[in-house]
């Protein structure tokens, strides 16, 4: 969807400056989104995720930029025309906006919680979706190239942090500097955010989003970024990614056996990749390089036990409260009783615990509508990365807490899977 096309063609002079400003704000928002993590804000002395400070410090800077960009786009296109275009072409965005209003009311009025979590987690991706969709092709293509370079740089930093004590981004938890965690923080600030985002990038790279590269370059990017998953230490993200990549490869082999034509050069490259992965993986395990990562599966610091105990979080609660407004004091008491010191490790369970059944179901309906608009924008290639994101996020509090992860993922999918820059598939198993 190119929203800028909806502006009156007879008045180009009046909209040139607003469109240029809106595009610049959108690009700046993306730069801040990918390079200024919550950990960077904490390291800079801004209490984004810790007690104290002004109410404005609780909102991510990218949110302010996204709202500013949306406002300028509305001026350039016309507020009424913009709403009409969204209603006609992207109705899921308006449904999601209504769902966000409901969640905001439940958060601020009923549960009396800060609204910064709702704004950063959901308003930011909604505003950014409209802005990215309105970008013209030349700028969108430069952003696409920039994202490929970003993940190359991010993985390189991840390797450096894994093999040295150096950290680009200090790790803060509740305002306290954490030094015991061996996992790399890199540019995205948190090991699990890095693992999740890199996993999504690899799924895009091995699908239609990687077709712009020749097979050797694509293979290098795949191997290089896949190795960085070890540095980031995300167990769920890594296991689910390997399962999906294996399924995608198996599906390609089945199609070849069924008679699909393929190029010998591509088949040779794939064989070499599999051999290199198996050989290097074996050497790293035997050399002890992967001991820290493997240790995450042997000792999960109570994470698995938490995922079992969290289903008892509603014990002793009145049915009316479960449906409409859970007693947060009672939820907190159950957390202490169940020893859920690391939180409710499922955003689905956390939503029901914080907002109740009615609000959660209605909001999830709006979220599904918005997700459908993302798929409509770039095609079915978005289904696997989105499914991966929600599946991995379901093993943590994810979008039930304040996070910019959803905005990151949405931006990656819209930019890297932009249909304008995906070549038509060629014959062969790599033409996913």
N, C-alpha and C positions, 0 to 999 in steps of 0.2 A: 504494500500500500504506500503510495507516495502522496502524502497529504498536501504537499506544496502545489500539486497540480490543481487543487480545488480553488486556488486563488484566482481572481479575475485576470484574464490574459490581457485586458486592455489597460491595466494600470501597473505595468511592471516596475516603474520607477518607485512607486509608493511601497512596494513590498520587498524591494531588493535589500535594503538595509536590515529590516526585521528578519528576513530569512537568513542573511549572513550572520547576524547576531545570534539567532536561535541555533544555527548550525555550530557556531563557535562555542556556545554554552553547552550544547550536547556533547561535543568532543571533550571539553574541559571536564564535564561531569564524568565521562567515561575514564579519563585519565585519573581523576581523583578516586573513582570507584575501584580501579584496579591497583593503584599505587599507594593509597592512603587507607590502610586497614585500621580496625579498632585498636590494634596493638600500637600502631604508629601514633594514634591520637593519645593513647595513655602515656607513651614514651615522651610525647611532647608536652605533657603536663595537663592535658585536657581530660577531665574526668568523664569520659564518654560512657564507660561501663562500670564506674565505681561511684561510691557516694560523694555528695558534695558538688559544688559548682553551680553555675547558672543553668536554668532549664534549657537554654539554647545549646549548651554543650552536650546534651543528651541526644541530639540529632546529628547524624553523619553529614559532613559537608556536601557530599554528593546529592543528598536529598534536597538541600537548598538550591543547588545548581540545576537539578532535574526539574524542580518546580518553576524556577526562573526560565529555563528553556521552554517548558510547556506554556508558560504565560506569553513569551515572545512569539512562539508558534501560533498561539491563539490570536495575537494581534496581527500577525502576518497573513493568516488565512481568514480570520474573522471568527469570533467566538461561536456565532450561530452556525456558520458554515462548517466549522470544525466539529461541533456536536452532531450536526446533521450527517456529516461524512462518517463519523464513528458509528452513529446509530444505524446507518444503512450498510456500511461495509465491515465494521468491527463491533457488532452489538455486545460481544462478550466483554469488551472493555467497560462499557457502561454498567453491565450486570455486576462486574467485579467492583466497580466504584460504589454501587449500592451496598454490596456485601461488606466493603471496607467501612462504610458509614455505620452499618449495623454493628460491626465489631468494635468500632470506636466508641459508640454509645455504650455497649456492654462493658467495655474496658473502663471508660472514664466515669460514667454515671452509676452503673450497677456495681461493678467490682472496685471502683475507685483506685484504679491503677494508672500509672503514667502512660500517655498515648505514644511516646516516642517509639516503643516497640512496634506498634501498628504502622506508624508512619514510615519508619526506615525499612521495615520488612515488606510492606505491601504497597504503600503509596509511591515509594521510590521506583520499583519496577514498573508500575502502571504508567507513571509520568514518563519514564525513560522509554517505554515501549512506543508511545505516541511519537516521541522525538526521534528515535532511531528510524521508525517507519517513514518519517518525513524527509530523511536525508537523501540528497541527490547521489546518483551512482558514483561519480568520481571520488567524492569524499568517503562514501561507504566502502569503496574498494581499498582506499588507503587505510581505513580502520581495520579492514580484514587482514591486510598484510601486517599491520601493527600488532594485531593479536597473535599471529603466528610467531612473530619475533618476541613478543612478551613471554610466551610459554617457553620458548627456547632459552631466554634469559632467566626465567624463573626456575627452570629445572637446573640450569648451571649453578645458580646460587644455592639450590637445594643440595647438590652434590658437595659444594664447598662446605656448607654447614654440617653435612653428615660426617665428613671426614676430618673436620677441624672443630675446635671449640668456639669458633667465631659465629656470631649471629648478626645478621643484617637488622632484623627487627627483634628487639627485646620482648620476651614473653611475659605478659602481665595477667594475673588472675585476681580479680577483685582489687586491683590497685597495687598488688604485691608482685614484685619481680621474681619470676620463677627461673631457677638456674639448673634444676635437676633433669629437665626434659631433654632427651637426646635428639628429638625429632626436629627437622628443619622448619623454620618459619617462613623463610624466603620473602617474596614480595607481598603475598596475600596475608601474611601475618600470623596465621594459625596453621599448624600441621594438617589438621583434618580438612580445612578449607582448601589448602593446596592440593591435597590428595583428591578431594571431590572434584575440583575444577580441572585438574590434570586428567582425571578419568573421563570427564565429559569431553575435553579436548581430544583425547585419543579416540573416543567413539565417533566424534565428528570427522577426525582425520582418516579413520579407516572406512568411513562411509562416503557419501557424495561430497562432503566438504573437503576431502583430500584429493579430488580429481584434478585440481589445478596444478598439482605437482607430478613430475615424472616419478616412476616407481622407485628408483634409488633414493631420491630425496624424501619421498613419503616413508620409505623404509627406515631411513636414518632418523627422521623426526619421531617415528613410532618407537624405535628402540631407545632413543635417547630419553624421551619423556617417560616411557614405561619404566626405565631404570630409576628415574627420580621418584617414582611412587614408593620405593623402599625408603628413601630419605625422609619422606613425609610421614610414613608409618601408619597410614590409614588402613586398618584391617578390613573393615567392611567394604570400603571403596575399592581396595585392591582385589579382594576375592570376587566381588560382583563384576568388576571390570574384566578380570581374567575369564570368568564364566561367559560373559557376553561376547568377548573377542573370540573365544573358542567356538561358541555357537555360530558366530558370523562366519568364521573360517570353515566350520563344518558344513554350513549351508552352501557356501561357495563350492566346496568339494562335491557335494551332492549334485549341484547344478552342472558341474563339469561331467560327472559320471552319467548324467542324464542326457548328455550330448551338446551342452553349451560350448561354443567355440572359445578358445583361449590362445593367448600368445605364449610361445615357449619361453621367451625372455622373462615375462612376468612370473610364470610358474617357477622358473629357476630362482628368481629373486625371493619368492616366498619360501622356497625350500631352504635357501641360504639363511633367511631370517629365522626360521624355526630352529635350524641347526645352531646358529649363533646364540639364540636365546637359551636353548637347552645347555649348551657348552658353558657359557658365561655364568648362568645360574648355578650350575653344578660346581664350578670353580669357586664362586663366591660363598656358597654354603660350606664347602670343605675348608676354605680359608678363614672362615669365621667372620667375614665381612657383614653377613646378614644376621649375626647373632642378636643384635638389638631388635631388629624387625621381627625375627622369629620369636623372640622373647615376649613380644606383645600378645602372641597367641597362647603362650604358656601361663602368663600372669597378666590378667586384664584389669587388675586393681579393683575388682568387684563389679566391673561393668556388666558382665553376664548375669550375675546374681541380681543386680538392680533391675534388669529387664524382666526378670521373673517376678520380683517383689512388687514392682510398680502397679501391677494389676489389682493389688489390694489397697490402692490409694483411696478408693471410695468407701472403704469399710466404715460403717456406723453413720453414714450420711443419709439424710432424709431424701426420699425419691423426688420430691418437689425441687430440692436444691440441685440434685443431679441433673434435672431437666432444664432448669432456668438460671440458677445462679449458685454454683458451688460455694460453700463457706471456705474461703481461702485460709482462715485460721485453722479450720479442721483439716484441710489438705496439708498444711504445714505440720500439724501435729502428727498426722499419719506418716509423713515423710520422716520425721524424727523417730517415730516408733518403729518404722520399717528399716531405719538406718539407710535412707536413700540420700546419703551425703553428696553424691555426684549428680543428683537431679533425676527427673523422670526422663529416661532415655528413649523416648518416642514422642515425636511431635503430635501424633494422633491422640495418644493417651493424654498428653499435656494439654491439648486443646479442650478436650472434654473436662479435664480437671479444673481448668482455669475459667472456661466460658460456659459450660453446660451443654447439654445435648442439642437443644433447639438452635442456639446461636451457632454452634459448631457445624451442624448439618447445613444450615442456610449459608454460612460462610464458605464451606467447602464446595457447595454448588456454584457459588460465584467464582471460586478459585478454579474449578474445572472449566467454567466458561472462558475464563481468561487464558488458561492453558490451551484450550481449543483454538483461540485466536492466534496464539503463538504458532501452533501447528499449521493453521490456515495460511499464515504469512509466509512460511518457508517450505511447507509441504511435509510429507510423511517422514522425511529424514529427521525431523525433530522428535519423533516419538521415542526413539531409543535413548537419546540423551536426557529427555525429560523423565522417562520412566526410571532411568538410572539415578537421577537426582532425587526423586521422591522416595525411591526404594532405600538408598543409602541414608537419606535424611531421616527416614522413619526409625533408624537406630539411634537417634539423638533427639534432643529437644528441638533442634532445627528452627523452623519457621514459627514455632510456638514461643520463641524468645526473640529479642531484638537481634537482627542479623541483616546483612546486606547480601547474603549468599544468593537469594532468589533473584535479585537484580543482576548479579554477576552472571548467573547461568542464563537468564533471559537474554542479556546483551550478547553473550557468546553465541547463542543459537541464532539470534536474528542477524548477526554480522557474519559469522562463519558459514552459515547455511543460506545466505542471501541467494535466491534463485538466479539473479542477474549475473552471478560470477561463477556458477557451477557448470563446467563443460558437460556436454552430452556424454553418456557412458560409452566407452569403447568395449570391444569384445575382450573378455578375459575375466578371471576370478577377482581381479583387483577393482574392477568396475562395479563397485557396490552401489 
